Amino acid sequence: MKEELDENTRNIVVIGTSAGGFQALIELFEKLPADLPAIFLVVLHIPAHQPSVLHSILSRVTSMRVVAAQDGQTLKAGTVYVAIADRHLMLTEAGIRLTRGPKECRMRPAVDVLFRSAAVNYGSRVIGIILSGALDDGTAGLWAVKDRGGLACVQDPAEAMLSSMPESAIEHVNIDFIGTIVMLAKELTKMIGSRIEDPTLHEVKARHIIENLISLKGNGLEAGVMELGKVSKFTCPDCHGVLVQIEEGSIVRFRCHTGHAFSMKSLISEVNDAIDAGLWDTLRAVEERILLLRQMAKKAEAVGASGDATECTRQANIAEKRLKPLRELVLDPKFFGHEDG
């Protein structure tokens, strides 16, 4: 690594994207020169059960070496390392690390994990890029990149298929460049290889080291998660542990002692999912009670216990009446902040 890349220039490029980012990545690597003196690391949100083919597709549009990231790989200039399913892609001084650390923003691989690990270990050499995507994974990671003296670039939200990730980054982070994919490719070509005035100017924050250790080792308590902020009023929707509130500038995030991390948007999304599941469970349970009551009424009627039959039928009718507003709530898209269509 040291033989191939100058430690005093910007040459570590981390790219994060989600929904709508597939085509953006293809276009970006089509436009980038193949001989740039840098390494590239890419996280695209993908389902845990579905192998990624992104590295194969990107290898068709660039003559750079494109590989699916593997644990323990050394870093080589002119290479693109692509995150695989259900593994965080991390960058250490020794090279690539893949972990099954706790999810961040509901994701594994998560953009924040990659960006933070690059910032902690490579500081001002890092250029972070956020492309199309939903919610806000990558915002906290891009903050860490800037905090260490790196550069931050964002796809123009007007061009992005889903503008939420770029918009969140722009709202919370001091961005160095915003543009279309074509413009990003040109600007990135200029940024790569530019000199770093003082690599030691921006010291790494203790909280970023702690969070990086959590992703690397998966032990929040051992890493010092409770030192990241004040205990919040909320519990982790994944493990029901207490959530610590982390504040960086205008960014508010949460992390539990197990290690799961959430932005405010991803936390409300996870809570919405839990409410939705709970409502459907309640609906099912009440429907089962109605079915049982009606079956009991039939059995009672068959043996001549008309009083019992009448009472079971009465209770079933009351339950059906009271179930109606619950069913309407379950089916109402506006309850979770979504309009029809």
N, C-alpha and C positions, 0 to 999 in steps of 0.2 A: 504493500500500500504506500509506504513512505517513498519508495523508489519511483512510483508511477505518478503520484499526485503531490503538488506543492502544498505544504501545510500552511502557507501564507496567502493562499488564494481561495476564492469561492469555487468549490468543486464537488460539494455534496448536495444533490438535488432530491428533495423528497416531495412526492406528489400524492395528494389525497382526493378521492372522488367517490361518488355513490351513484344513485340513479341518474341516468343520462350521461354518465361520464365515460362510458365505453367508447362511443364515437369520438368524444373529445380527446381521449388518450390516443386513439388511432391518428387523428388529424395532427395532434401535437408532435408525435414521433415521426410522422411523415414529413413534417416541416423542419425538424431539427437536423443540423449537420451531423454526420455519423462520426466525425473525428473530434468531438468536443472532449476536452481533458477533464472529465467528470464521471462520477458514478450516479446512477439514478435508482431510486427506490420508490415503488408504486404500491399504494393500497387502494383497491376498489372493493367496496362492500359486496360480499358474495355469501350465499347461503352456506351453512356449515356442512350440509350433506352433499353439496355439489362441487366436484373438482373444478378448479378454475382453468380455463383455456386461454386466458388473456395473454400469457407469455408467448403462446404459439401464434396468436393473431398479430401481436405487436412485432414479432420477428419477421413477419411478411411485409411490413411497411417501413422497416428501418434496417440498415446494414450493421447497426450496433448489435452486440451480443445481448440477447434477451433470454433470461432464465427464470424458472420458478425457484423462488428462494428456498434454500436448504439450510438447516441449522449448522453452524460452524463454517460456512463458506467464508473465504477471504475476499477482500474487496479488490476489484480490478477496474481500472479506468475504462471508459467506453462500454460499460456493462449496465444493463437494466435488470434489477432484481424485483420480481413481482410477488406480492404476498399470495399465499395459498389459503385454502379454506380452513376455517376454525383454528388459525394460528395467528397470534400477533407477530408482525414483522418488526424487529428491533435492530438497532444499529449500535454496536459496541466498539470499543477501541480495537478489539481483536477481529471484528468482522460481523457477520450476520448471526442473529439469534432468533429462533422461532420459539414461542411459548404459548401455553394454554392458560396464561394469566387471566385474571378476572376481566369480564367484558367492560368496555367503556362506551358510553352512549349507546348501549344495547348491542354493541358490535364486537366481533372478533373475526377477522382483524379490524382494528380501529385506527383511524388516521391519527388521532391524538397520541397514541402510543408510539407510533413511528416517529412523528415529528418531535416529540419530547425526548426520545432516546437519542435522536440525531443532535438536538440542541445541547443536551447534557454532555455528550461525548465529543462533539465537533464544533460547537460554538459558532463563531462568525463565518465559518466555512460553509454554513448551510443556507440553501435557498429553498424556501417552502412554497408550494403551489397548491391552491385549492381550486378544484374544478366543480362542475355541476354536481348537485346532490341535495337530498332532503335533510331537514333538521339542521344540526350544527356541529357534527363531529368535525374536528380539524381546527375549530376556532381556538380552543385552549392550547392545542399543540403549536399553532402558528404564533400564538402569544409567546410561548416558550422560545421559539426560534428567534423572534424579534428581541426578546429579553436578553438573549445571549449575543446579540449583535448581528444576527443573520438577516437575510432579506425575505420579504413576503410579497408574493404575487397571487393574484386572484383573477379567474376568468370573469369577464364582464357578465353580470347577472342577466343582462338583456339578451345575451347570446346563449347562456346556459339553458339546457332543457329543464332543469329544476334549479331555481335560483336561491333556495334557502341557505345552502352551505356557503356560497360566495357572499351573499348578503350579510350573513352572520359574521363572517370574517371581516368584512368591510366595516360593520358597525362597531366591532369591539377591538380591532387590531389596527395599528398604524401601518397601512399597506404601502409598499413601495411602488407597485405597478398593478394597474387594472386594465385589462384589454381582452380582445377577442383571442381565439386560439392562434390565429396567424400573427397577431401582434405579440402575444406571449412568447411564441417561438423566436421571434426576432430579438425581443428584449432579453430572453434567457440566454441567447447566444452571446449577447454583449456582457451579461452579468458573469457568466462562467469564465473563470480565469482572472477576474478582476482582483486586484491586490487588497489585502486586509491591512489596514493601518496599524492596528495593535490587537493581536489575537487574545491578549490577556486583559483587555479593557473591561469586558463584561463577564463578571464572575457568575458561576452557576448558582442558582438559588437552592437552598436546602430543601424546599418543598418539591422542587422538580426532581431532585435526587431521590427523595422518599417515594414519589409516585413512580419514578422509573424502576426503582427496586421492587415495588409492588407488582408491576407488570412482568418483571424479569423473574421474580422468585415466588410470587403468588401468596405472600404472607404479609398482610397489611399491618397486623399488630407488631410483628418483628421489625418491619420497616419504619414504623413510627407514624402510622396513619392518624393517630389521635392528636398529633402535633400540627396537623395541616390547617386546623381552624376550630371554631366553636362547634359544640354539638348542636345540631339543628332539631327542629320539632318533627322531622320526618324520619320514616324508616325505609330501609332498602326494599324495593318491591321484589327483588330477586331472592334475598335471604332473610329479610325482615330484621336485619341488624340496624343499629343506630347509624345515622348518616352525619358525617362532619361536613360543615359548610365551608367551602374554599372560595376566597374572593381574590381576584386578580384584576385590577382596574375595574371596568364595568362588567366583567365576567363573574358570574356566580355559578359554582358547581358543587357537587356533593359526592362524597365517597364514604363507603361503609367500612367497618373494621375488617370485613372479609376481603375487601378490595374493589368491589364493584363501583364504578364511577358513572356519574350522570351529569349532563348539563341540565339546565332548567327545562328545556324543551324535551329532551329525551326522558327526563323523570316524569313529566306530565303524560307523555305518551305511554310510558310503562304503567303508570297509575291508571290511565284510561283502559289499558288492556286488562288490568286486574279487576277493575270495576265491571267491565264488559263480561269477563268470565264469571264473576260472582253473580251478576244479574241473570245470566243464562242458567247457571247452576240453581239459583232460586226458582226461576221459572220452571225448570225441569222438575224440581222437588215438589212444587205445588201441584203441577200437572199429575205427577205420580200419586199424590194424596187424593186428588179428585178421582182418578181411575180406581184407586183402592176403595174409596167410599162408595162409588157406584157398584163395584163388584160386591162389596159387603151388603149393599141394599138388595141386590138380586138374590144373593144367598139367603138373606133374612126373609125375603118375600117367598122364596121357594119352600121354606120350612114353616111358613105361616106366622112369622114374627113381624107383623105389619108395622108395629110401633118402631122397632129397630130399623126396619126398611125406610120408613118415613124420615127418621132422624138422620140416617146416613145420607139420604137424598137431599135433605135440607142443608146439611153441612157442605155437601158437594156443590150445591147451587150457590151458597154464600162464598165458597172458595173461588168458584168461577167468576163471580161478580167482582171480587176483590183482586183477582188476577188480571183483569182487563187493563187497569191503569199501569200495572207493572209491565205487561206486554207492550203497551204503547211506549213506555219509557225505553225499553230494550230496543225497540224498532225505530226510535227517534234519532236520526243522524245529528241533529242540532245539539243533543245533550252532550256530545263529545266535541262540539265546535265545528262540525262538518255540515255543510249545506248539501242539499240534494244535487246530484249530478257532479 
